[in-house]
Amino acid sequence: MRPWVLSWSLLAGYCLLIFFQSSLPSPAVGPDLPGQDKLLHLLAYAVLGYLACRAFATLPCLRGPFGIFAVGFVFAVLFGLSDEWHQSFVPERMADGWDLLADAAGAFMGAGGYCWRYRAAMASGSIFPR
């Protein structure tokens, strides 16, 4: 399978997974710990930021870690914004600015992690880091 097909398929599938999960009432995930919800948002959007950068890195017009980071990060944050808006229409859910902030922090971490790896791969002579 070509790298761009896999990268874009993973991103699309993960976005659909987030959308589907956000369409359901809030799940009970064990004992209610302070900040648990924000940690889940952070982790979910770190994965999204990573996958977004991986997909955007396949575009020939985006070369270099900063451009890939910027586009992947903005994509993940805008997706988080649309997800919070979507949740405002779901019974037993609500839009929350703090969730969006956790989404953005996770997207920053995931996109940064991908671009750090991308830079290291480019420095070692690899053509496309996976």
C-alpha positions in Angstrom: 0.0 0.0 0.0 1.3 3.5 -0.8 2.3 5.6 2.2 -0.1 8.4 1.3 -3.1 6.0 1.1 -2.3 4.5 4.5 -1.7 7.9 6.1 -4.9 9.6 4.9 -6.9 6.4 5.6 -5.7 6.4 9.2 -6.5 10.1 9.6 -10.0 9.7 8.1 -10.7 6.6 10.2 -9.6 8.3 13.4 -11.7 11.4 12.7 -14.7 9.2 12.1 -14.0 7.3 15.4 -13.9 10.6 17.3 -17.1 11.8 15.6 -18.9 8.6 16.4 -17.7 8.6 20.0 -18.8 12.2 20.4 -22.3 11.3 19.1 -22.9 9.0 22.1 -23.7 10.1 25.7 -20.6 10.6 27.9 -19.2 7.1 28.8 -18.5 6.1 32.3 -14.7 5.4 32.3 -14.2 4.2 35.9 -13.7 6.2 39.0 -14.2 10.0 38.5 -10.8 11.5 39.0 -10.1 15.2 38.8 -9.1 16.2 35.3 -9.7 12.7 33.9 -11.9 14.1 31.1 -9.2 16.6 30.1 -6.5 13.9 30.1 -8.6 11.8 27.7 -9.0 14.8 25.4 -5.3 15.5 25.5 -4.4 11.9 24.6 -7.0 11.6 21.9 -5.9 14.8 20.2 -2.2 14.0 20.6 -2.9 11.0 18.4 -5.0 13.1 16.0 -2.2 15.7 15.7 0.3 13.0 15.0 -1.9 11.4 12.3 -2.7 14.7 10.8 1.0 15.6 10.4 1.7 12.1 9.0 -1.0 12.6 6.4 0.0 16.2 5.5 3.6 15.2 5.2 2.7 13.2 2.1 1.7 16.3 0.2 4.5 17.5 -2.1 3.7 21.2 -1.4 4.5 20.7 2.3 8.1 20.1 3.0 9.9 20.8 6.2 8.9 20.2 9.8 7.5 23.7 10.5 4.9 23.7 7.6 3.8 20.2 8.4 3.5 21.0 12.1 1.5 24.2 11.4 -1.0 22.5 9.1 -1.4 19.4 11.2 -1.8 21.4 14.4 -4.4 23.7 12.9 -6.3 20.8 11.3 -6.5 19.0 14.7 -7.5 22.2 16.6 -10.2 23.0 14.0 -11.4 19.4 14.2 -11.6 19.8 18.0 -13.6 23.0 17.6 -16.0 21.3 15.2 -16.2 18.3 17.7 -17.1 20.6 20.6 -19.8 22.3 18.4 -21.1 18.8 17.4 -21.3 17.8 21.1 -23.5 20.8 21.9 -26.3 19.0 19.9 -25.9 15.6 21.5 -28.1 14.8 24.6 -26.1 14.5 27.8 -23.1 16.3 26.2 -22.0 19.9 26.2 -19.5 22.0 24.5 -16.6 23.0 26.8 -13.8 25.5 26.2 -11.6 23.7 28.6 -12.0 20.5 26.5 -11.0 22.5 23.4 -7.9 23.7 25.3 -7.0 20.1 26.2 -7.6 19.2 22.5 -5.2 22.0 21.4 -2.6 20.9 23.9 -2.8 17.3 22.8 -2.7 18.4 19.1 0.4 20.5 19.9 2.1 17.5 21.6 1.2 15.0 18.8 2.1 17.3 15.9 5.3 18.3 17.7 6.2 14.6 18.3 5.7 13.8 14.6 7.7 16.8 13.5 10.5 16.0 15.9 10.6 12.5 14.4 10.3 13.9 10.9 13.3 16.2 11.5 15.4 13.3 12.9 14.5 11.1 9.9 15.4 13.8 7.4 18.7 14.5 9.2 19.6 10.8 8.9 18.8 10.7 5.2 15.4 9.0 5.3 13.0 10.0 2.6 9.7 9.7 4.4 9.5 9.0 8.1 6.7 6.7 9.2 
